Amino acid sequence: MNVRRLIPTATIAGAVTLGMVALSACSSSDAATKSGGKLAVTASFYPMQFLAEEIGGDHVSVTTLTKPGVEPHDLELKPRQTAQLGEADVILYLKGIQPAVDKAIAQSGVRNTVDATTLTTMEKHGTETGHTHDHGDDHAEDEAHGDEEASTDGNDPHIWLDPVKYAEVAKGVGAALEKADPDHAAAYKKNTAALVTTLDGLNTDFEQGLADTSTKTFITTHAAFGYLAERYGLEQEAIAGIDPEAEPSPARVKELETIAKRDKVGTVFFETLASDKTAKTLAGDSGLKTDVLDPLEGITDKSKGADYVEVMRSNLTALQKALGAK
């Protein structure tokens, strides 16, 4: 039975409702018959894997399509992975960030699929988020390019970097697991509540930690932090667009040098899964420092933390240092 989107999502309540109906109405009573009696959950990449593991606990067996160290945007599935998709009880993914995964899921025949973009309100972001300055035609071209690479509908997919939106998604995923495996619904509900509490605390830490800073502008390689910037009153200026491997135009590089001087930016951020060449070149030419701001698309040995929460706290520390938090 094909999954159909029944209602639009605009609020948390709506997100949870949609998360429940995103599953087929004909969920079977023997959903958890694979993986030693556990619910077999396939996650497209780390942010979905983290939710599945935290909410599913001991009652799920989680596999991920994107292995540690692989850049999710560029993932190409092997035939074996595509075949294994059809064996999942539930698939958790985020439509728009991995085209190959979206296509494979559509062809998998799995009735219990949960698209995280239906569980919260999506927004369009380009290379810049938060500014209202007039940057001219060259920047407009760069921003349009960034939006173009966001997803097929132009939305920025990086919702997990906003703890509030991620909590909305967590509620929808929890409802989905309850629907797929009603025998363990109470456990999923309890785990979801605990995770949402943790994310609420993380949100509070960001709010308080970034409330008073010397500057609100940060420069990053990859335009992944638009939602985070909007949530906490910051201004993201990305070297490239949504695609971490995109090359900026000379005009964009020159503009960033101007912005850095004007807004007293002292740090250019790069990330662990993409090349840091452009960020270090810009920093060197402008006399700026470099540091890591992790978009949390995967956890590796280079990550500054063992899981989502730890890395987000490392991101907070890095932002506080770069922005001159008081």
C-alpha positions in Angstrom: 0.0 0.0 0.0 1.5 3.3 -1.0 2.0 6.1 1.7 0.1 9.3 0.9 0.4 12.7 2.5 -3.0 13.4 3.9 -2.7 16.8 5.5 -0.2 19.8 5.5 2.0 20.4 8.5 2.3 23.7 10.2 2.4 23.1 14.0 3.8 20.6 16.4 0.4 19.1 16.9 -0.1 18.8 13.2 3.4 17.3 12.9 2.6 14.5 15.4 -0.7 13.8 13.7 0.9 13.5 10.4 3.6 11.3 11.8 0.9 8.9 12.8 -0.9 8.9 9.5 2.3 8.8 7.5 2.3 5.0 8.1 0.0 2.8 6.1 -3.4 2.3 7.8 -3.0 -1.4 7.3 0.0 -1.9 9.6 0.4 -5.6 10.2 0.3 -7.2 13.6 3.6 -9.0 12.9 5.7 -6.0 12.0 8.4 -7.0 14.4 9.1 -10.4 12.9 12.6 -9.7 11.6 15.9 -9.1 13.3 15.3 -11.5 16.2 11.8 -10.2 16.9 12.8 -6.6 16.9 11.3 -4.0 14.6 13.7 -3.6 11.6 14.3 0.1 11.1 16.4 1.5 8.2 17.6 5.1 8.6 18.8 7.1 5.6 21.6 8.9 7.5 22.8 9.8 10.9 20.1 12.3 12.1 17.4 9.7 11.4 19.5 6.9 12.8 19.9 8.8 16.1 16.1 9.2 16.4 15.5 5.5 15.7 18.0 4.4 18.3 17.0 6.8 21.0 13.2 6.3 20.6 13.3 2.6 19.6 15.7 1.5 22.3 15.9 -2.3 22.8 12.8 -2.9 20.7 14.3 -2.0 17.3 17.2 -3.1 15.1 18.6 -0.1 13.3 20.6 0.0 10.1 21.8 3.1 8.2 22.3 3.5 4.5 25.0 6.1 5.0 28.1 4.7 6.6 30.3 6.9 8.9 32.6 9.1 7.0 30.4 9.2 3.8 29.1 12.6 2.7 25.3 12.0 2.7 24.6 14.5 -0.2 26.7 12.3 -2.5 25.5 8.9 -1.5 25.0 6.3 -4.2 23.4 3.1 -3.1 24.8 -0.3 -4.0 22.4 -2.9 -5.4 22.6 -4.8 -2.1 21.5 -1.8 -0.1 18.6 -1.2 -2.5 17.5 -4.8 -2.1 17.8 -4.7 1.7 15.5 -1.6 1.8 12.6 -3.9 0.9 13.2 -6.0 4.0 12.7 -3.1 6.4 9.7 -2.8 8.7 10.1 1.0 8.8 12.2 3.4 6.8 13.1 6.8 8.3 14.4 9.4 5.8 14.5 13.0 5.0 13.3 13.7 1.5 15.4 16.1 -0.6 18.9 15.6 0.9 19.7 12.3 -0.8 18.1 11.9 -4.2 19.4 8.3 -4.7 17.7 7.3 -1.4 14.5 9.0 -2.2 14.3 7.1 -5.5 15.2 3.7 -3.9 12.6 4.2 -1.1 9.9 5.0 -3.7 10.6 1.7 -5.4 11.1 -0.4 -2.3 7.5 -1.3 -1.7 7.9 -0.8 2.1 4.5 0.5 3.4 5.9 2.1 6.6 8.0 5.0 5.4 8.4 8.2 7.4 9.6 11.3 5.7 11.0 13.8 8.3 10.1 16.8 6.1 6.4 16.1 6.7 6.9 16.3 10.4 7.8 20.0 10.7 7.6 23.2 8.7 10.3 23.5 6.0 11.9 26.7 4.9 14.0 28.0 2.0 17.5 29.2 2.8 20.3 30.3 0.5 24.0 31.1 1.3 22.8 33.7 3.7 20.2 33.5 6.5 19.3 36.4 8.8 20.7 39.4 7.0 18.5 42.1 5.4 21.4 43.9 3.8 21.5 44.5 0.0 24.4 42.5 -1.4 23.7 43.1 -5.1 23.2 40.9 -8.1 26.2 38.6 -7.6 25.1 37.5 -4.2 21.5 37.0 -5.5 22.9 34.6 -8.0 24.8 32.7 -5.4 21.8 32.5 -3.1 19.6 31.3 -5.9 22.2 28.6 -6.6 22.2 27.6 -3.0 18.4 27.2 -3.0 18.5 25.3 -6.2 20.6 22.6 -4.6 18.6 22.4 -1.4 16.1 19.9 -2.7 13.6 19.5 -5.6 11.2 22.0 -4.0 13.9 24.4 -2.9 13.6 23.8 0.8 16.6 23.6 3.1 16.7 20.0 4.5 18.9 20.7 7.5 16.1 20.7 10.0 17.9 18.6 12.6 20.3 21.5 13.4 17.4 23.3 15.1 16.7 21.4 18.3 13.1 22.7 18.3 12.4 21.4 14.8 14.3 18.2 15.6 12.0 17.7 18.6 9.0 18.0 16.3 10.4 15.3 14.1 11.2 13.1 17.1 7.5 13.3 18.1 6.4 12.2 14.7 8.9 9.4 14.6 7.8 8.2 18.0 4.2 8.1 16.8 5.2 6.2 13.7 7.0 3.5 15.7 4.0 3.2 18.0 1.8 2.6 14.9 4.2 0.1 13.4 4.8 -1.8 16.6 1.8 -1.3 19.0 3.0 -4.0 21.4 5.8 -1.7 22.5 4.0 1.6 22.1 4.4 2.5 25.8 8.1 2.2 25.5 8.3 4.3 22.4 6.1 7.0 24.0 8.4 7.1 27.1 11.6 7.2 25.1 10.2 10.0 22.8 9.3 12.1 25.9 12.8 11.7 27.3 14.4 12.7 24.0 12.2 15.7 23.6 13.1 16.8 27.2 16.8 16.5 26.3 16.3 18.5 23.1 14.3 21.1 25.0 17.3 21.5 27.4 19.6 21.8 24.4 17.5 24.5 23.0 17.6 26.4 26.3 21.4 26.1 26.4 21.7 27.6 22.9 19.2 30.4 23.7 21.1 31.4 26.9 24.6 30.7 25.5 24.1 32.9 22.4 21.9 35.6 23.9 24.7 38.1 24.4 27.5 38.1 21.9 29.9 40.6 20.3 28.7 39.7 16.8 25.8 37.7 15.4 27.5 36.8 12.1 29.3 33.5 11.4 30.9 32.3 8.2 30.7 28.6 7.3 31.6 26.5 4.3 28.3 24.8 3.9 24.9 26.5 4.1 23.6 24.0 6.7 22.9 26.3 9.6 20.0 28.4 8.3 17.5 27.0 10.8 19.9 27.3 13.7 20.7 30.9 12.7 17.1 31.9 12.6 16.3 30.1 15.9 18.9 31.9 17.8 19.0 35.3 16.1 22.3 34.7 14.3 23.3 35.5 10.7 24.8 32.7 8.7 27.0 33.6 5.8 28.0 30.5 3.8 30.9 30.3 1.4 29.0 27.8 -0.8 25.3 26.8 -1.0 23.4 23.8 0.4 25.8 21.5 -1.5 29.0 21.3 0.6 31.2 20.7 -2.4 29.9 23.8 -4.4 32.5 26.3 -5.4 31.8 30.0 -4.6 32.1 32.7 -7.2 35.0 35.2 -6.9 32.4 37.9 -6.2 31.0 35.8 -3.2 34.5 35.4 -1.8 35.2 39.1 -2.0 31.8 39.9 -0.4 32.6 37.5 2.5 35.9 39.4 3.1 33.9 42.6 3.3 31.3 41.1 5.6 34.0 39.7 7.9 35.5 43.2 8.4 32.1 44.9 8.8 30.7 42.4 11.3 33.9 41.7 13.1 34.0 38.1 12.2 37.1 36.3 13.5 36.5 32.7 12.5 35.6 30.8 9.4 34.0 27.4 10.1 34.6 24.2 8.1 33.3 20.7 8.7 34.5 17.1 9.1 33.0 15.4 6.0 33.8 17.9 3.3 36.9 19.6 2.1 38.2 22.5 4.2 40.3 24.0 1.4 38.0 26.9 0.5 37.4 27.8 4.2 41.2 27.8 4.9 41.9 29.9 1.8 39.4 32.5 2.8 40.6 32.5 6.4 44.2 32.9 5.3 43.5 35.7 2.9 41.4 37.6 5.5 43.6 36.9 8.5 40.9 34.9 10.2 41.0 31.8 12.4 39.3 28.5 11.5 37.3 26.1 13.6 34.8 23.2 13.1 31.1 23.7 13.1 29.7 20.2 12.5 26.5 19.8 10.4 26.0 16.5 12.1 25.4 14.5 8.9 27.5 11.7 10.2 29.6 10.7 13.3 33.3 9.8 12.8 36.4 9.6 14.9 37.0 13.3 14.0 33.6 14.3 15.5 33.7 16.4 18.7 31.3 14.1 20.5 29.9 10.6 20.4 26.4 11.4 19.4 24.0 14.2 18.3 23.7 15.9 21.7 27.4 15.9 22.4 28.3 17.3 19.0 25.6 20.0 19.2 27.1 21.1 22.6 30.5 21.3 20.9 28.9 23.4 18.2 27.5 25.7 20.8 30.9 26.1 22.5 32.5 26.8 19.1 29.9 29.5 18.3 30.2 31.1 21.7 34.0 31.4 21.2 33.7 32.7 17.6 30.9 35.2 18.3 32.4 36.5 21.6 29.7 35.3 23.9 29.6 37.2 27.2 
